[in-house]
């Protein structure tokens, strides 16, 4: 600890002896928990050397790096580093490193320990794309809170999540990490994730700092290929790609991560317009921005920086406060300051933001993680229940011909490479999830349907005659086949781009062989992206998309197949009929010609399954759509639009009402429909409930100009829900 003259002393309680002849340091206010955070930050900042300040802006790694896309860049990372990506699960190891930082550095500034906790820490829940299909932001917030508690109790204070990149090309592997194709959906679910991760207080001991990524436009990477440019107009930037980040900032996100992509020629990690003019000056963001892994150095690859020093200058001056992994700030910031290319004011602002988060996390007052047994902090029964609830609600029933599902009293042949694969159910970015702790489809169905017979049938991308023969025999002896196909975890996620949305030939061949047996087939899909199913869909009587459901994925499937749970998920991303249709999404602008002109001539124009599609074991009818004010003059006053929804089927089920708005005539072409509200409720058979959209015209009806200014034009709008629509007329008051 510091003595009265700023040197280390042996005893933490030894008093300083002050005489008239000795000049003492001012009281260390930054160590006093009773002092307001802003004063503690100012006090500490005034004590720091330039080197100490710069190191607070550098992030390195601790523990084994399990991300194959990242490469270790330094063997010996200084204890004065501001943060570490911590790949361990042991709070004891983390505490030992933190104790060295607290006791062996001059000022004892604690480090932040971070990790990619994307959809769970040890208890793995549904991938974000699947979570969006639940249309249940409250449940998503609970799942994130659960992950935050597991991570924080294991030594992590900061997660690089949520990803709110709007993604409309399923070939992009990282579509799995976000909430689909719609800006509003990404906004609502991203804000829910922020609230779940951060809780009521970052210092609670069960919360972590959230990080909005990848700012901005990464989901538009050209051709669905990772790390590629994104050609985005200013109008598209403001209307499609920025809204989810704005919603996350308004929800209180502590940090933001800059992306790998360039934005119409200007890399996201060197983009002053997005990082400073928009994020800080317009939105008032007061947290800090961290680069993505090595993205500062990659400015050289993108040919906007001549060398590493130039890259550090461009990124830092644009608004990237913390440099992840490549060490360029440590190597060059001091020199750049000396050359007048970086200002000390800019450095002090960045360091102050990092220190502020450390105080808000409570790290100065409680720098160590309580060391409790793993069974008390991870994979608890309560955590498994949350994972199970999310797996249930995010599953989407795409087809159910002749009410094949639910199954009752059936002999099942369980076939396919995904049938007994825990790692596949955990999916990509599964953090510290353990495949052996995941309930597989085989384990769960064998318990629920004891007569189940299992045969793998094929590998994910390989097949043999022996495996086919075994699977065919199992199908012949069964009443129904549950065919489990899908993607290996590494086929989606970072660096998981694929040229086709089809499953490999081996899996399609297996499906054809099983279909030829003539038994009913239930196709169960596990993937991190929308799939092309035009050859598989005709072979199945029922199709169920499970995504990558996590630790309790098998249990959820068994409950759905047995009818214990009624499926309620709806697609948050369009399933194309063919990969050749990509990009295909519901929120497109209208065509110049109608009547099918301009469509592909060799395939249908419509997708196989559109955004918002999802079946149930029960049925719902919508009626009595009404509006409180069909014409309005004050755009600030809410307009109440309501519809009655009745469960007309035989079982209890959950229904999601999706509310869209359309501008009938506008100065600029707008999407044909834009999602502006959704609500999910459970209804008993015969029950009717009123679903209401409290539309605020100034919030829900404008579009943005290329300068980011909202425009609400007079005229007619249409509000639609479940095929019903009602007009809404706006005439400004004079």
ChimeraX attribute file (.defattr): number of C-alpha atoms within 10 A of each C-alpha:
attribute: neighborCount
match mode: 1-to-1
recipient: residues
	/A:1	18
	/A:2	17
	/A:3	16
	/A:4	18
	/A:5	12
	/A:6	13
	/A:7	10
	/A:8	16
	/A:9	12
	/A:10	9
	/A:11	10
	/A:12	10
	/A:13	8
	/A:14	9
	/A:15	9
	/A:16	10
	/A:17	8
	/A:18	10
	/A:19	8
	/A:20	6
	/A:21	6
	/A:22	9
	/A:23	10
	/A:24	15
	/A:25	11
	/A:26	10
	/A:27	10
	/A:28	14
	/A:29	17
	/A:30	23
	/A:31	17
	/A:32	13
	/A:33	13
	/A:34	9
	/A:35	12
	/A:36	12
	/A:37	19
	/A:38	14
	/A:39	13
	/A:40	21
	/A:41	22
	/A:42	16
	/A:43	17
	/A:44	17
	/A:45	19
	/A:46	9
	/A:47	16
	/A:48	13
	/A:49	9
	/A:50	15
	/A:51	12
	/A:52	19
	/A:53	24
	/A:54	24
	/A:55	23
	/A:56	26
	/A:57	28
	/A:58	25
	/A:59	27
	/A:60	25
	/A:61	23
	/A:62	17
	/A:63	13
	/A:64	11
	/A:65	15
	/A:66	12
	/A:67	12
	/A:68	8
	/A:69	9
	/A:70	11
	/A:71	13
	/A:72	11
	/A:73	13
	/A:74	12
	/A:75	8
	/A:76	8
	/A:77	15
	/A:78	13
	/A:79	20
	/A:80	24
	/A:81	23
	/A:82	25
	/A:83	26
	/A:84	23
	/A:85	23
	/A:86	23
	/A:87	21
	/A:88	19
	/A:89	20
	/A:90	17
	/A:91	22
	/A:92	17
	/A:93	15
	/A:94	21
	/A:95	17
	/A:96	12
	/A:97	16
	/A:98	22
	/A:99	16
	/A:100	13
	/A:101	20
	/A:102	20
	/A:103	15
	/A:104	14
	/A:105	18
	/A:106	16
	/A:107	21
	/A:108	19
	/A:109	25
	/A:110	30
	/A:111	24
	/A:112	26
	/A:113	24
	/A:114	25
	/A:115	21
	/A:116	22
	/A:117	27
	/A:118	24
	/A:119	30
	/A:120	30
	/A:121	28
	/A:122	25
	/A:123	29
	/A:124	36
	/A:125	36
	/A:126	35
	/A:127	30
	/A:128	30
	/A:129	27
	/A:130	34
	/A:131	32
	/A:132	27
	/A:133	27
	/A:134	28
	/A:135	28
	/A:136	22
	/A:137	21
	/A:138	15
	/A:139	21
	/A:140	29
	/A:141	22
	/A:142	21
	/A:143	30
	/A:144	32
	/A:145	25
	/A:146	27
	/A:147	29
	/A:148	29
	/A:149	27
	/A:150	28
	/A:151	29
	/A:152	26
	/A:153	24
	/A:154	27
	/A:155	26
	/A:156	31
	/A:157	31
	/A:158	31
	/A:159	26
	/A:160	23
	/A:161	28
	/A:162	32
	/A:163	29
	/A:164	35
	/A:165	34
	/A:166	27
	/A:167	30
	/A:168	23
	/A:169	30
	/A:170	33
	/A:171	25
	/A:172	28
	/A:173	24
	/A:174	28
	/A:175	31
	/A:176	29
	/A:177	27
	/A:178	27
	/A:179	30
	/A:180	33
	/A:181	27
	/A:182	24
	/A:183	24
	/A:184	21
	/A:185	25
	/A:186	30
	/A:187	24
	/A:188	24
	/A:189	29
	/A:190	32
	/A:191	27
	/A:192	25
	/A:193	31
	/A:194	29
	/A:195	24
	/A:196	26
	/A:197	32
	/A:198	29
	/A:199	21
	/A:200	10
	/A:201	15
	/A:202	23
	/A:203	21
	/A:204	15
	/A:205	19
	/A:206	22
	/A:207	30
	/A:208	33
	/A:209	30
	/A:210	28
	/A:211	27
	/A:212	29
	/A:213	27
	/A:214	25
	/A:215	28
	/A:216	31
	/A:217	29
	/A:218	29
	/A:219	32
	/A:220	24
	/A:221	23
	/A:222	16
	/A:223	18
	/A:224	26
	/A:225	21
	/A:226	23
	/A:227	18
	/A:228	18
	/A:229	23
	/A:230	24
	/A:231	18
	/A:232	18
	/A:233	12
	/A:234	17
	/A:235	15
	/A:236	15
	/A:237	21
	/A:238	19
	/A:239	20
	/A:240	21
	/A:241	27
	/A:242	23
	/A:243	19
	/A:244	28
	/A:245	27
	/A:246	19
	/A:247	21
	/A:248	29
	/A:249	24
	/A:250	14
	/A:251	18
	/A:252	18
	/A:253	28
	/A:254	26
	/A:255	25
	/A:256	31
	/A:257	27
	/A:258	29
	/A:259	26
	/A:260	29
	/A:261	30
	/A:262	24
	/A:263	26
	/A:264	14
	/A:265	14
	/A:266	18
	/A:267	25
	/A:268	32
	/A:269	34
	/A:270	29
	/A:271	24
	/A:272	20
	/A:273	15
	/A:274	22
	/A:275	25
	/A:276	18
	/A:277	15
	/A:278	16
	/A:279	22
	/A:280	16
	/A:281	13
	/A:282	11
	/A:283	13
	/A:284	13
	/A:285	21
	/A:286	18
	/A:287	20
	/A:288	25
	/A:289	28
	/A:290	24
	/A:291	29
	/A:292	23
	/A:293	21
	/A:294	18
	/A:295	27
	/A:296	36
	/A:297	24
	/A:298	21
	/A:299	27
	/A:300	17
	/A:301	13
	/A:302	18
	/A:303	11
	/A:304	16
	/A:305	20
	/A:306	12
	/A:307	14
	/A:308	20
	/A:309	19
	/A:310	19
	/A:311	26
	/A:312	28
	/A:313	22
	/A:314	22
	/A:315	28
	/A:316	26
	/A:317	20
	/A:318	19
	/A:319	26
	/A:320	29
	/A:321	27
	/A:322	27
	/A:323	29
	/A:324	25
	/A:325	25
	/A:326	24
	/A:327	22
	/A:328	20
	/A:329	29
	/A:330	20
	/A:331	15
	/A:332	17
	/A:333	24
	/A:334	17
	/A:335	14
	/A:336	17
	/A:337	16
	/A:338	11
	/A:339	10
	/A:340	10
	/A:341	14
	/A:342	19
	/A:343	14
	/A:344	14
	/A:345	9
	/A:346	15
	/A:347	19
	/A:348	17
	/A:349	14
	/A:350	25
	/A:351	23
	/A:352	22
	/A:353	20
	/A:354	25
	/A:355	27
	/A:356	22
	/A:357	22
	/A:358	26
	/A:359	23
	/A:360	16
	/A:361	24
	/A:362	20
	/A:363	20
	/A:364	20
	/A:365	15
	/A:366	13
	/A:367	18
	/A:368	19
	/A:369	20
	/A:370	15
	/A:371	14
	/A:372	13
	/A:373	12
	/A:374	16
	/A:375	9
	/A:376	10
	/A:377	17
	/A:378	21
	/A:379	22
	/A:380	14
	/A:381	11
	/A:382	11
	/A:383	25
	/A:384	21
	/A:385	15
	/A:386	21
	/A:387	29
	/A:388	23
	/A:389	19
	/A:390	28
	/A:391	29
	/A:392	27
	/A:393	26
	/A:394	31
	/A:395	32
	/A:396	25
	/A:397	25
	/A:398	21
	/A:399	22
	/A:400	18
	/A:401	12
	/A:402	8
	/A:403	11
	/A:404	17
	/A:405	21
	/A:406	16
	/A:407	17
	/A:408	11
	/A:409	9
	/A:410	15
	/A:411	18
	/A:412	25
	/A:413	26
	/A:414	28
	/A:415	29
	/A:416	27
	/A:417	22
	/A:418	28
	/A:419	27
	/A:420	22
	/A:421	19
	/A:422	24
	/A:423	22
	/A:424	27
	/A:425	35
	/A:426	33
	/A:427	32
	/A:428	26
	/A:429	23
	/A:430	28
	/A:431	22
	/A:432	18
	/A:433	23
	/A:434	15
	/A:435	19
	/A:436	11
	/A:437	17
	/A:438	25
	/A:439	22
	/A:440	28
	/A:441	25
	/A:442	25
	/A:443	15
	/A:444	20
	/A:445	27
	/A:446	16
	/A:447	12
	/A:448	15
	/A:449	18
	/A:450	12
	/A:451	15
	/A:452	20
	/A:453	20
	/A:454	22
	/A:455	23
	/A:456	20
	/A:457	31
	/A:458	24
	/A:459	17
	/A:460	18
	/A:461	14
	/A:462	12
	/A:463	17
	/A:464	12
	/A:465	10
	/A:466	11
	/A:467	16
	/A:468	20
	/A:469	15
	/A:470	15
	/A:471	25
	/A:472	21
	/A:473	14
	/A:474	23
	/A:475	31
	/A:476	15
	/A:477	14
	/A:478	18
	/A:479	15
	/A:480	22
	/A:481	30
	/A:482	25
	/A:483	29
	/A:484	25
	/A:485	25
	/A:486	28
	/A:487	25
	/A:488	21
	/A:489	20
	/A:490	16
	/A:491	19
	/A:492	25
	/A:493	20
	/A:494	21
	/A:495	16
	/A:496	20
	/A:497	22
	/A:498	17
	/A:499	12
	/A:500	15
	/A:501	23
	/A:502	20
	/A:503	18
	/A:504	16
	/A:505	13
	/A:506	17
	/A:507	25
	/A:508	18
	/A:509	15
	/A:510	25
	/A:511	26
	/A:512	15
	/A:513	18
	/A:514	27
	/A:515	20
	/A:516	12
	/A:517	14
	/A:518	13
	/A:519	18
	/A:520	20
	/A:521	24
	/A:522	24
	/A:523	24
	/A:524	23
	/A:525	21
	/A:526	27
	/A:527	28
	/A:528	33
	/A:529	29
	/A:530	26
	/A:531	25
	/A:532	21
	/A:533	21
	/A:534	14
	/A:535	14
	/A:536	18
	/A:537	16
	/A:538	11
	/A:539	22
	/A:540	25
	/A:541	18
	/A:542	23
	/A:543	25
	/A:544	24
	/A:545	24
	/A:546	29
	/A:547	32
	/A:548	35
	/A:549	34
	/A:550	34
	/A:551	35
	/A:552	30
	/A:553	31
	/A:554	26
	/A:555	22
	/A:556	30
	/A:557	26
	/A:558	24
	/A:559	18
	/A:560	20
	/A:561	22
	/A:562	18
	/A:563	16
	/A:564	11
	/A:565	19
	/A:566	23
	/A:567	28
	/A:568	26
	/A:569	31
	/A:570	27
	/A:571	27
	/A:572	27
	/A:573	29
	/A:574	26
	/A:575	26
	/A:576	26
	/A:577	23
	/A:578	22
	/A:579	21
	/A:580	13
	/A:581	18
	/A:582	20
	/A:583	16
	/A:584	24
	/A:585	21
	/A:586	19
	/A:587	18
	/A:588	14
	/A:589	12
	/A:590	12
	/A:591	12
	/A:592	7
	/A:593	9
	/A:594	9
	/A:595	7
	/A:596	11
	/A:597	10
	/A:598	11
	/A:599	14
	/A:600	11
	/A:601	9
	/A:602	6
	/A:603	11
	/A:604	14
	/A:605	16
	/A:606	14
	/A:607	18
	/A:608	17
	/A:609	18
	/A:610	19
	/A:611	20
	/A:612	18
	/A:613	17
	/A:614	23
	/A:615	18
	/A:616	23
	/A:617	20
	/A:618	20
	/A:619	16
	/A:620	18
	/A:621	12
	/A:622	19
	/A:623	13
	/A:624	11
	/A:625	19
	/A:626	16
	/A:627	20
	/A:628	12
	/A:629	13
	/A:630	16
	/A:631	15
	/A:632	18
	/A:633	15
	/A:634	14
	/A:635	19
	/A:636	12
	/A:637	13
	/A:638	17
	/A:639	19
	/A:640	15
	/A:641	20
	/A:642	18
	/A:643	20
	/A:644	15
	/A:645	23
	/A:646	20
	/A:647	23
	/A:648	17
	/A:649	17
	/A:650	12
	/A:651	17
	/A:652	20
	/A:653	21
	/A:654	18
	/A:655	25
	/A:656	21
	/A:657	20
	/A:658	19
	/A:659	23
	/A:660	20
	/A:661	24
	/A:662	20
	/A:663	23
	/A:664	14
	/A:665	13
	/A:666	15
	/A:667	7
	/A:668	9
	/A:669	13
	/A:670	18
	/A:671	14
	/A:672	16
	/A:673	20
	/A:674	22
	/A:675	20
	/A:676	20
	/A:677	19
	/A:678	19
	/A:679	15
	/A:680	16
	/A:681	14
	/A:682	14
	/A:683	20
	/A:684	17
	/A:685	17
	/A:686	13
	/A:687	14
	/A:688	16
	/A:689	15
	/A:690	13
	/A:691	21
	/A:692	19
	/A:693	22
	/A:694	16
	/A:695	22
	/A:696	15
	/A:697	19
	/A:698	16
	/A:699	14
	/A:700	17
	/A:701	19
	/A:702	15
	/A:703	21
	/A:704	17
	/A:705	16
	/A:706	14
	/A:707	10
	/A:708	16
	/A:709	10
	/A:710	16
	/A:711	13
	/A:712	18
	/A:713	17
	/A:714	14
	/A:715	15
	/A:716	17
	/A:717	20
	/A:718	15
	/A:719	23
	/A:720	20
	/A:721	20
	/A:722	16
	/A:723	6
	/A:724	13
	/A:725	15
	/A:726	15
	/A:727	16
	/A:728	20
	/A:729	15
	/A:730	18
	/A:731	14
	/A:732	13
	/A:733	8
	/A:734	4
